[in-house]
């Protein structure tokens, strides 16, 4: 009778091996993990045009990628983001209006899931900072200078040319 019990255990081990369960955590049914993020955690000097990106160990259900499950914050406040997902590379991207000299926090919550319903075991949270403003002399004849930052973080400037009184615009 003891021999029969050992034989069933051996059959189960052979069956598991035949199914290809080698413990690889990237296969279907295994845990969903973040394999890389961009910008890198604690990066400084990040360009304002950078896209925040996350690469997953498995394909995710794009319907679970929302402004609530993938967030970019500045000073604790969420930014408006344009989210996208590329299934071929398992990469989610958040385009946000980043401005110079600011610190940001990015977060992917456990509500991001695979099509099989597997979620992250813990939220992925990291911080980064954009480069500071850089002073550049564009035209030394300008007066009445105005600066504006648009929704994508690009800086626009207009001024009056004191030599010929033309209105100038720099993007």
N, C-alpha and C positions, 0 to 999 in steps of 0.2 A: 504494500500500500504506500509506503514512503517513496518507493521508486516511481510510482505513478504520479505522485505530486511533483517530484523533481522533473519528470518528463513533460508535464504540462507547462512548467516554468520555462523549460528549454524551448518548447514550441512557441511560446509567446515571444521570447527573445529573438528567435529566428524570424518570426512573422514581422516584428518591428524592424529588424534589419532589412528584410525584403521590401518593406514599404519605403525604404530610403530615409528614415528618420535618423539623421546623423547629428542632430542637435544644432544645425545651422539656424540662427535666429532671423534669417532673411526670407525664409520660405513662407508660402501661404499658411495661415493658421498660427504663425509665430507672432511675437510681439512687434508692434510698430515702433520704430525708433527714428530719431533725427540723426542723420549721418554727418551733416555739415550745415553751417549757417554762414550768411554773408550779410553785412560786413562781419568780420571776425569779432568774437567777444572781446570787449575792452579796447577795441581799435580806436585810434584817434587820428585826426587828419583825414577823415572820410570825406569824399567829395559830395557836394549837395545833390548831385544828380544820381547818386548811388541808389540801386534797387535793393531792398531787403529781401533775402531769399533763404529758403529752407529746402534741403534735400532729405527725402524720407527713405527708409530702408525698403519700403514697399509702395506700390501704387496706392493712392488714397481715393476715396469717394469725393469727387470735386464738389458735390452738394454740401459736404461738411466744412468746406473752406469758406468762411464768412468773416465779416469785420468783427465778429465776436470771438472767433476761434483763432484768428491770426491778426494780431494788433501791433501797431507801432505807436508809442507814446512819447510825448515830450512834457516834462514837468508833471507827470501823472495823467495828463489829458490825452485821450486817443486822437490820432490824426485821421483825417479822411484818407483812405487808401484805395487804389485800384488794384484788385487782386486778380491773379492769373495762375493757372496750373498747367504744366507740361507733363503729360503722362509718360512720354518716352524717357524722360530723365528723372521723373518723380520729384520735380521741383516746383514749389509754390513761391510766387513772387508778390511783393507788396510795394507798389510805387507810391511814395508819400512825399509831401512837400517839405523837404529837409532844408533848413537854413543854416548859414555858417555860424560856427561857434556855439553850437547847442549839443546837449547830451540827450540821447534817445534810449528807450527801452523797447525791445521787441519781444513778443511772446506768442508761442503756439500752444494752445490749450489741449487738454486730453480729449476734447470733443471732436478733434480732427480724427477721422476714422477711415479704415480700409473699406472696400465694398462688402467685406465679410463682417464688419462691425467692430474690428479690433482697433482700439485707441492707443494713444501714447500712455505709457505707464506713469509718467509725470509730465507736467508742463515744461516746455523748453523756453527759458528766459535768458536774454543776454542784453548787454548794454554796449553802446558805441557812441562816439562823438564826431561831429563834423569839424572840418578845419575852420580856423578863425577867418574873419574878414581880412582881406589883403588890400592895402591901399595902392592904387595904381593911378598915375597921372595920365589922363586920356587927352586932355586939351587944356592948356593953361590960360585960355582966353575965355573960359566959361563963367557965367554968373547965373544966379537963380537956378540952382541945381535941385533936381527932384529925383528921389530913388523910390522904387517900388519892387516888391517881391511878388511874383505871381503864384498861382496855386501849385505849380510844379517846382517851386523853389528857385526859379531863375530870377536874376536881378536885372531890372530895367532902369535906365537913367535918361533923363532929358535935361537940357540946359539951354540957356541963351548964349550964343556966341557974341561976346562983347565987341568983336572987331566989326562984324557986318550985321549984327542983330538977328541972325538966323536962329530958328529953333532947331536944336540938334537932338538926336535920339541915339542911344547906344544900348545894344542888347548883349 
